[in-house]
Amino acid sequence: MSTPQKAEILDRLHPYGQEHLLRFWDELTADKRATLARQIASIDFAQIAALYEQAVAPGQAGAGDHAARARRAEPPPAIRLDEQRAGHAAVEARQRGEEALRAGKIAAVLVAGGQGTRLGFEHPKGLFPIGPISQASLFQILLEKVLAARRRYGADIPLYVMTSPATHDETVAALERHERFGLPKKDLTIFCQGTMPAVDEGTGNLLLEEKGRLFLSPDGHGGMLRAMARSGALAEMRNRGLEQLFYSQIDNPLTCVCDPLFIGYHLAAGAEVSTQVVAKHQPLDRVGNVVSVDSCVQIIEYSDLPDDVAALRAADGSLKLWAGNIAVHVFDVAFLDRMSQGGGQLPFHFARKKVPYVDNAGRAVDPPAPNAIKFEQFIFDLLPAARRSLIVEVDEQAVFAPVKNGSGAEKDTPETVRAQMVSLHRQWLESAEAKVDKGVLVEISPLFALDAAEVAAKIDRRLHVTADRLFR
């Protein structure tokens, strides 16, 4: 396909005042012209112009708007941990979830578009070695959880992995090199999320990363819906008769992938979207707040929750807005299908960031302060669109240990995550009456056991662990 002529591209840019994107056209090689032309052709300039106007318009989704909404927020209706431990509903829910898994109705999606830059790891985050003893990567641990669930329930559980342009090629190569950690080729689909340009905060002009390349960044985990539809993954789910999709993100090795209890609650409630939450420790914990506003379940980001609202307490002294989002969901495939076909449009969120760019003189600029607006969509914004949603509290120590920060930070570091993994696996062994000496590291591979009950069924109760040990 030939590269459009400069005049043709300028005609497209002119209505939106973006002609500066071709400022260096005459200096570019043919290949770079083709790249730039292809990028420009992929941009919906009318959409970008509208989003920019919305982002800078006084009072539009500003702090006052968020604060007003937050002040109407109530705790969400939820299945709390105490309720799960007290009655028969949990037993029935687990049975129902297991039946769905055995029937081959469940798929999983893993969002893995992030890089490990904050960890000092210049590769896709999914390749980061997190196993306390094994040094298994996040990908290995989570894919082996899918493989172990397939074996337990005797059914296919297709896995869909969403990458980003920055992580796609390396992810594909690594997973093939490791033979998908045992997953059949037919049951692993890797698709790439889309991108959005960044615009100058003052002018709305799209920024150039290089003279012949736009600055583009991933469109957020909410871009999953569009990417699944565009890649054919959503159509494949329909064709395979898959009914529910378990969603999680790559940074949490403790995710209970395809948790039958969670799936069972979702099915019993007739929900279109279900969300796992943990009880917040402090009012200003940096997690999304799952709330009900005007009887609509939704998520308010921690940055949009006023301090005084975050500090509100219930009659028993606990936090009023207690539910912290951990980015684990179950979606009905039919609901995703409906939303992808125009049943609703996820809103874009605006983030003011420092974005390096090439200025009008062709010089590379690394701005000292935020200079640009990025546009992202978030998957949790599907919550208000669901005809019925469900919130389920989970035990943070058992299922939530995201690795987000580099060594030396207060929490969510490789060290704190590994320590939490060791602590959980020690508990599994000790609940099975094994003895683990103080200071000994233990790690349980998903291929050995997915939970404490499976550990108890596999080990000798007289087991005494006196040295670091990997159970695999």
N, C-alpha and C positions, 0 to 999 in steps of 0.2 A: 504494500500500500504506500503510495507516494506521500511525501510530506506536503501539507498545504502551503501555499505561497504566503509570504508575509502579509500582503494586503488582505488576503482572505481572513487571516487570523485577527488582524487589526479590526476588521469589520465586526468580528464577534466581540472583541474587547471594548470597543468604543462606547457602546451604550452604558457600560458600567464603569467607565473611567479607569480601566485597567491596562491601558496601552503601554505603560512602563514595563510590563513583563517582557516586551520585545526590544527593550532598550539596547541590548547587547546582541541582537539577532545576527547582525552582519559579522560579528566576531566568531560566531560559533561554527564548529564543524558540522557536517551533514548529520552525523549521528546525534550530536547534541541538539541540533534543531529538531530532529525527529522526536527525541525524548521530550523536549519542552512542548512541542505541538501536541503530542499525545497527552501530556499532563493537562494542558489547557483545555483540550477537548473533553476531558473527564469531569471538568468543574461545572457545577450548576451555578452560574454567576448570579442569576436572579435570587437563588436561595441564599447565597453568601451575602448579597447586599441586604436582604431582608433580615438575616440574622444579625448582621452588624448594626443595623438601625435599632433592632430590638435590644442589643447588648448595651448600646450607649444612650438609649432614650431615657430621660429622667423618669424615675419611678417604675420603670419596667423591670419586674423581677429583681428589684433592688433589695437592700437590707431591710427597708421598711416593710415591703411586701412579705418577705420571708418571716420577719418578726411577727407580723399580724397573723399569719397562718400558724406559726408556732404557738402563739398564745391561745389558739383555739384547740390545740392538740390535747388528746386524751390517750391513755394507754390503749394499745390495740387489744381486741379480743384474742386470747391466745391459750394454747394448751401448755400449762406450766409444768415444771418438773414434778412437783408434789402430786399433781393430778395424775401424771403418768405412772407414778409409783404406787398409787392408792387403789386402783380399780382394775377391772377386767378389760377396759377399753383398749389398753395398750397391748394386751395379749391378742385381742381380736384384730387390732390394726396391724400388728406384726404378721399375723397369719395372712391377712389380706395382701399385704405387700409382698410376702413370699410367694403367694399364688400368682401375682402379676409377673414376678420375675421368672417363675417357672414356666409361665405361659408365653414368655418371649415378648412381652408388651412394653418392656422398659429399655430405653437407651440412655446413654450418658454423654454429656458434653463437657469438655475441659477447656477453659479460656486460658490461653497460653501465649498471649501476644507481647508480654512484657520482657524487657531485658534485665539482666542482673547488675546494671550499672551501680545502683546504690549499695550493692553488696561487694563492689570492687571486682565484679565478674563480667567480663566483656563478651557475654554469650547470652542466648535465650535463658531466662530465669529457670525454665523447666530442666535445664541441664545442670543446675547447681547441685553439688553433692551435699546432701543433708543427712544421710543415714549416720547415726552416732558411731557405729562400728563399721558397717558395710560401706559407708560413703556412697550409698545408692543415691542417685539423683531424684529430684522431685518427680520427674517423668517416670522413672522406674518404679518408685513406690506407688504412685497413683495408678499407673497402668497395670501393675501387678494386683492391685486391689480389684480392678475390673476383671482380670483373669481369674482371681480366686473366687469372685462372686459367680462368674460363669460356671466354674467347676462345682461350687456349692449347690447351685440351683439347676444345673443341668440344662442350661439354655443359652442361646446367643444373647449377649448384651453389646450391641454395637456402640462403639465409642467415636465421637466426633471431637476433633481438636481444632480450636480456632487459633491461628497464628496472626501475626502482623507482617507487613512487608519487611520489617527489620529482623524478624525471627524465622520467617517461613522456610527459606532454603536450608538453613542450618538445622532447623527442627526436623524437616523431612529427611535430610541426610542422616542425622543421628538416630532417629527412630528406625530407619531402614538398616543402619549398621548394627543395631542391637536387635534386629528382627522383631521389632515392635514389642519387645519384652514378652513374647509368647502369644500375643493376640493375632488371630488370623488376619491376613491381608484384607479379606472381604469385609471385615468388621472394624476397620480403622479408616476413618475418612478425615483428611486434613484439609481445612479450607482457610482462606486468608481474609481477614477483615478489611474493610475499606479505610480510606483516609479522608481527611479534611484539610484544607489550607489554613494557615494562620494569617491574620490580617493585622496591619499596623493599627494600634489602638486609636491614634489620632486622625487617621485619614480613611481607614477601611481598605487601603491598598493591600493586595496580596503580596507576601514577602517572597523574595528569591533566596534560596539557600546557596545557590551558585548562579553564575551568569546564565546558565542554561538549564536550571532546575528550580522548580517551586519548592518552598518549604511545605512539606506535608507531614502530618502526624496521624496516628491511628484515631479512628472516630469513636473510640470508647467501647466498653463491653456491650453497650446497647446496640452497637453496630452488628452484633451477632445475628439479629433477626434478618437484616437486609443481606448479610453475607451468606447466611444459610439458604435463603431463597435464591440468591444469585448463583450460588455454587451448585445448586441442585440437591443439597443435603436434605432440605426440608421435604422436597418431593420424594426423595428416597425413603425417608421415614414413613411417609404416607403409604408408599408402595409396599413397604415391608410390614405394614400393619402395626407399627409402633404407636403407642397411645400416650405414654408419658416420657418426659425427658428430664433426667436428673442433671442439674447444673452445678458446677463448682469451678473454682479458680486454681491456678497452678501453684500458688504460693503456700498452700496449707496441706502438709503431708498427713495431718490427722483427719482429714475429711473422711467420713464414713460413706464411701462411694456407694450409691444405690442402696442406702439405708432402708431396709424393709419396713421398719417402724414408721419412718417419715413418709415413705410412699403410701403405706397403709392408711395413715391419718389423712393424707391428701385424697385418697380414693373414697374413704368413708365420708368425708366432708363434701364430696362433689365439687371440690375446688378446681379452679383453672390455674391458679398460681398458689404455691405454698412456699413459705420462707422460714428458714431456721434462724433463731436469734439466741443470744446469750444475755444474761442479766449484767447490766453495766456495773462496774465497780465504783466509779466516780462520776459526778455530773458531767464533767467535760471530757470523758473518754472520747478518743478520736475514732468513733464508729458512726455509721448512719443510724439515726434514731427511727425505729419503726413505731408509727403512731397512727391514731385515727383522728382525722380532721373532718368535721361535719359528716361523720359516719362513713368516711372513705379511708381505707387503710392505705398508707403511703409512707415514704421515707423522707425524713428531713436530715440533710447532711449536718454533721457536727458544727461546721463552720457557719451554718445558717440558724443555729439554735441559740437564742440569747442566753447569756449566763444565768440570768435570774429565772428563766423558764427551765433551764437544765437543772437548776438547784431545787425545784419544787419537790415536796415530799408527800407521800400518801399518809393516811392515818396511822399506819403501823411504822412509820419512819423510813420506809424504803423509798427509793426514787420513784416519783410519779411516772416519768418517761424512762422506763427501765430497759426497754428492749433494744439491744444492739444488733445491727445487721452483720452477718458473717459471710454473706455472698454465697449461700447454698440454697438452691431453690428446686422445686419440681414444677414443671410446666406441662399442661396438657398440649399435646402436639396439635390438636384441632384448634386450640386457642392461638398458638403461634401461627398456624396457617391463616386463621382469620385476620390476625393483626398484620401479617405480611401482605395480605391482599387488599389493603386499604381500609381494614376495620379500625384502624387507629394509627396515629403517628407519634412516636416517642419524641418528647421535646428535646431540644438541644440545651446543654448547659454551657455557660461561658466561663472560661478561666483566663485570667490575666497572667501571662508568663513572660520570662525572658527568652526571646527567640533570636539566635544569631541570624544575620542576614547580610546581603550584599546591597550597599547603598547605590545611589544614582551615579556615583563615580566609579563603581565597580570594586569598591573597597569592602573587605570583610569586616563586619562590625559585631562585636560581642557586647551587647548592652549591659550596663551595670545595674539596671533596674527593669522591672516588667515593662515591655514595650508593645506587646502583641496580645491579641485575643485568640484563643483556641476554642474550637467547638467540639463538644463530645456528647454522646448519648449514653445513658445508663440503663442497664437492663431492668433495674428495680422499678423504673417508671412504668413497667407493665402492670404493676400492682393495682393502681386505680382503675385500669381498663378491664380488669377481670370481673366477671359477673359474680364470682365468689372467690375469696382468698382465705388462706389459713396461715396462722402464725404458730410455730411450734418452738418452745424453748428447749435447748440442749445444754449438756454439761460442758462448759468451756474447757475444762482440763482434759476431757476425753476426746474432743473433736475439733478444737480450734487452736492452732498454733501457726499463724502465718509468718513466713520469713520475709520481712519487708525492709529491715534496716541493717546497716553494716555493723560489724563488731564494735562494741563500745557504747552503743545506744542503750537506752534504758530497757527497752523491750523489743520483741519481735525480731531478734537477731539470730544468726545461726546458732549461737551458743544457747540462748534461752529456748529455742525450738528443740534442739537436740536434748536438752535437759528435760523438757516436758515429755518428749517421746520416751526417754529412758524411764522417767517416773511412771508413766502410764503402763509400760510393758512390765516394769517391776510389780505394779499392782496386779496385773493379770496373773503373773506367776505366783505371787503370794496368795491371791484369792484361790488358787488351785492347790494351796498348802505347800508349795515349794519354798525353799529358803534361799534368799539372795543376800550374800554378805554386804555389809555397809561399804559404799564406795565403788562397788562393782558395777560396770556398765552392762546393760542388757538391751538387746534390740530384737524384735520379733518381726520377721518378714511377713508380708501379707500372704505369701505362699505357704507359710507355716500355720498361721492363724489370723483370722480377721477380728476376733474378739476374745474376751476372757473365757467364755464357755468353750470355745474351740481349743484354747490353750489347755483347759482342765481335762478335755477329752484326749489330749495327745501326750501329756507328760506324766511321768511317775511322780506321785505326791511326795516321795522321799527325795526328790531332786534337791541337791544343794549346789548352788552356783557360787563358786569361790573365786572365779576369774571372769574377766570380760567375756561375754558370749553372745554370738549371733545365732538365733534360732531361725533356721531356714529349711 
